Amino acid sequence: MKILYILPHPIQYQTPFINYLYKNGLDILVGYQSNISSKVFYDKGFNKKIKWGKYILKGHNFFFNKDFSKRNFFSFFSQKILTTILLDRKIKVVWVHGSKKISNILIIIFSKLLKKKVFLREENNLESKNRDIFNIFFNKIFYFILNFFIDYYLSIGKKNYKYYILNNINKKKIKYVPYAVDNNYFSQEKFIKKDYKIINFLFVGKLNTSKGINLLLDVMNDISINKKYKKKISFKIVGNGLLFNKIKKYIKEKQLIFIKILNFQSQNKLRSIYKKSDILILPSHTEPWGLVINEALNAGNAIICSDKVGASGDLVIHKKNGFVFKSRSKEQLSNCIISYLENNSLINAHKTIGKQIVNNFSFDICLKNINKILHDIK
């Protein structure tokens, strides 16, 4: 059964996933709405030009829309995605990533009218953005209408599942296809138990206010006042963004010599950084999922994250493989870090359990669950 998978553009996290599905027998064709990330492009979040390399398009069949440079409503109907859905009779399933763009809504409606099965996968949860009463009401109306055109919702995790349930989606239409990374690529099969004279903390992500990096730096500064703690901390920040220069200035002014800030890193270099780290901290105020947690767990890291991180509902079990703190709480974040500084044995225990947890978030499980859906609709 042929699947047409609609993505906004080539995505470094999606490519390994698609390639795995393709290599393991899924007849999948990807329709990219834009080619922007397949070449050098400016990323607003990282505040710099990014180049993912040729690998992002290797290993699967794909095409770009003919008119991706035009974004008005009427030009949409000349795009290749719609003509492919119309003319390729082998396509039985149209799988759309994201629902709130007008182009995706039109693809969903068009596909259903042509009697294709329509899958929807998205990152939304109740905490993925600040939602007021109007937004909550709008979502209920939106999904009430959209639901007529969707056959299956591919849930990425618990918070995403609850989001669908609260928007009155029937449980039978929600299928579990978890958010995963290439576990084998990031995996550190064996990690050596250490005495942790130095504990290597790590932050990976875009350097903006929503990631909570300002809060994390203030906490690290306060903790370092205690000389006993300061001697044990090594903290690495990996990423770029609007706050990059401000963070460098802050580190210099506060004389936080135990903090090192690195620019944006390739996946290959990032893999090495994870393996040399002990604890990943993701203090985001809003975070639909947080795939860096998947990566870090595979490499043998314990995790500290805020309760606003989407993955916190699945990948981080409080006091089992890390800590989950209340978003924006300086006191709680500080206590989480100090817990590791005062009890090194926690790190080894949390690392071991974390590795076990992330094994249940794999491409293999995604493939099995997708194949079950395809079997049911034949």
N, C-alpha and C positions, 0 to 999 in steps of 0.2 A: 504494500500500500504506500503510495507516494505522498510525501509530506512537503508542503511549501512552508518554510519557516521565515517569517517576516521580522527583520531587525532594522533598527534605525540606521545603523552603520556597523562596520566591523568592530568588534569589541574583544579586547584581549582576554577577558574571562570566558567569553562565549566560544571562541575558536577551538580550544581543546575539547570542550564539551561536544560541539557539533562534530568534530573529527572522530571522537569516540563513538558517537551514535552511527556515523557513516561507516566506520571501519567494522562495526559489529552488526552490519546487515540492515540498518535502517535506510530506506530509500528517501533521502532528504535532500531538498534543494533549498538554498538560502536566497531570499530576495532582500538585498540591502537597499534601503531608501536613499542612502547617501554614500558616497565614497570618501568622505572627509577624513576619516581616521586611517585610511589605507595609504596615506602619504603624510608628509610633514604638515602638521596643523597646530593652530594655537588653541590651547586648552585654558579656558577662563579659570577653572578651579585650580589648576597647577600654576597659572599665571606665566606660562612659558610655552614654547613650541615643543611638540611631542612627535616622536617617530617610533612607531611600534615595530617596523620592519616588515619584510615580505611574508614572514611566517603567519601573519594574521589572516592571510587569504589562502594559505596552503592546506591541502588535505580534505577539501570538500567542494562540492559543486555550488556555484553561486552566480548571481548576475546583479548588476546595478540598474536602477531605474534610468530610463533614457533622459529624463528631464529633472534630475535631482537638484539642479541649480535653481529651478523655478519653484516657488512655494505658494503661489496663489491657488485658489480653489479650482479654477477651470483647468489649469495645467495638470492637475492631479489625474484627470481622466485620460491623459495621453501617456501615462507612465506604464512601464513594462510589467509591473506587478499585476495590474488588472488584466492586461491582455494575456499574460501567462496563465492566470486563474481561469480565464475564459477558454483559451485554446488548448491547453494541455489537459487532455481528458484523463490522463493517468493520475493527476492530482486529486486525491480524495479527502485530504485533510489540509486545512490552512491554519497554521499555528502562528499567532500574533503575540509579540512581546510588547506589552503596554496597551492600555485602553483609552487614555485620555487625549491622545492626539487625533485631530479630525481625520487625518489620512488613515489611521488605524481603524477608526470607527467605520469609515467608508469601505475599507477592505473587508471588515467583519460582515457588514450588511450585504455587500456584493457577493461574498463567498457563500453566505447562507442562502441567498436568493438563487444561486446556482447549485444549491443542494449539496454543498461541501460540508464536511464536519469541521467545526470551528473550535480550536483550542485557544485559551487565553492564559498567558503567564505574565505576572507582573509582581513588583516588589512591595506594593502598597500594604500598609498596616495602619492601625489607629493612631500610631505615634510617629509615623514616617514624615509627618508635617504637623504644624500647629493647626488644629481643626476647630473652627467655631461652630455654633449651632447651625448656621446657614450651610456650611460645608458638609456637615453630617447629613442634613436634610437633602441637600443636592445629591450626595452620593447614593442615598436610598432611591431617589427617583431615577438617577442615572443607571444604576444596576438593575432596577426593575424593568427598564426599557431594554437595556443591553442584553439582559438575560434571555430574551426571546431569540437572540442570534448566536448564543454561545452554547456549545454542547458540553464542554468540559473546562473547568478552571484548574490549572496546574499549580497547586499550592507549594510554595517554596519553604514553608515552615509554620510553626504554631501561630505566630502573630498574624501572618498572612491568611491563614485558615480562619481565625477568629474574625478578621476583617470581612471576609466573604459571608460568614454566618450572620454577623451583625447587619449586613446589607441584604439579608433575607435570601441568600443563595442556598438552594437545596443541597444538603450534605452529599447526596448521591452524585451530584455533578462536580464535586471537588475531589480531585485526585492528587495524591502526594508525589511531587517530583521535586525533591529538595534542592536548594542552592548548594552547589558543590564546586570544587576546584579540582585540578589534576592532582589527586592525592599522592600518586607515585612520584610526581615531579618535585613536590615540596617535602616529601617524607624523609624523616631521619629515623631509620629503623631502630637504631640503638642510640640512646643518649646516656652518657656516663653520669652516674650520681656523683655530685660534687659536695664539697663542704661550703661552697658559696662564700668565700671570703669577700668576693666582689659579686654583686648581683646585677646582671645585665638587663636593664629595662629598655623597652622599645616602643616607639610610636611610629606608625606608618600611615600616611594619608595626605590629603590636601590640607594645606595650612590656612584654614579659615576659621572663623568664629564658631560655626556650627559643629566643628569637630571637637570643640572643648579644649583646644591646645593651650589657651590662655589660663584656664583653670588648672590644668596639669602642671604648667610651668610654675604657677604661684604655689601649688602644693609642694612641688619639688624644692622650691626655694625655702619654704617654711621648714620642711623636714631637714634640710641640709644645715640648719642652724645647730642641730644636734650633731656634734663632731663624730660621735660613734656611728651614727647613721650615714653621715656624709662619706666616711671612709669606705662604706660598703656599696655605694651606689655608682653605677655607670649607666648613663641614660643617653640613648641614641634616638634622634629625630630624623626620620627619612621622609622627604616630600618637598613640595614647593607650593607656592600660593601667595596670596596678597600679604600674608603676615610674615613671610620669610625674613625680610630685612629687620622687621620689628623684633622678631624672636632672636636674631643674632645680636641685636643691640641689647636686648634684655639680658641675655646670657653674659654678655661682656660687662654690663653695668653691675650686675649682681655677683660677678666673679664666680659663676657656676662652671668651674673648670671640668666637672664630671659630666657635663652635657656636651655632646657633639651633634651638630646638625649637618646632615648630608642633603644634597640636592636630589631631585627625582632620579630613581634608579631603575634599571632594566629588570625584568623578571629574573634573569639569571643571577644578577648581583644581589637582588633582594632575597633570593633563595639562600644564598650564603649568609646574609645578614641574619635571617631568621634562625639559622642553625647555630649561630654564635650567641643568640639571645636566650634569656630565661623567661621573661615575662613581657607579654604584649599588653599595652594599655590603650584602650579606645574609649575616651571619655565623651563621646559625641552627645550633643543636645538633640540632634535628629540624625537617624541613620537607618534607612530602609532594611539593610541586612548587615553588611560589613564583612566582605569576603576575605579581608586580611586576617580575620579570626580563623577561618578555615585553613588558610596558609600557615599561620603561626602554630596552630595545634598540630598540624602534620609534621612540622619541624621540631616538635617537642617543647612548646612554650606553655606555660600557665597563662591565664588571661585575667585581666581586670577590665571591666567595661561598664558603661552606664546602663540603666534599665531602659533607655530609649533606643539602644542598639537592637535592631531586628533579630539578629542572631542570638541575643541573650536568652531568648525563650527556648532555644534548642541546643546550642553549642556550649553554653556556660552555665554550669550548675553551681550555684552559690555554695562556697566552702568545700566543693568536691574537686573541681578542676580550675577553680579561680574564684573571683569575687564579682558580684554585681552590685553596684552602688546607685543610689538615687541621683539622677541627673542633676548637675549643677551643685551638688553637695560637696563643698570643699572638705568638710569634716569627714564624711564617709569615704571619700577617695583617699584622703590622708591615712585613715585607719586601715584601709586595704593594703596600701603600700607598706605601712609600718608592720602589719601582720607578717609579711614575708621577711622583712628585715630582722624581726625578733624571733622568728621561727623558721629557720632554713629548711627543716624537714618537710614543711608544707609544700615547698617547691617541687621536690622530687615526686611526692605523692600526687600533686595536682597535674604534673606533666604526664604521669603514667595514665591517669584516668582520662585526661584530655585526649590523648592519642586513641583510646578506646572509643570515646564518644564520636570523634570526627570520622572514624571508619564507617559509621552508619550514614554519613553524608558523602556519597560517592557517585560517580558517573554510572557505575554498574547498577545501583539501586534505581537511578533515574531511568535507565534503559529498560530494566525489568518492568517498572511501573508503566512506562509508555507502551511497551509491548502488550501488557495486559489490557490497556485501553483499546489499542488497535484490534486486539483479538475480539473484544466485546462488540465492536462496531462493524465487524465484517458481515 
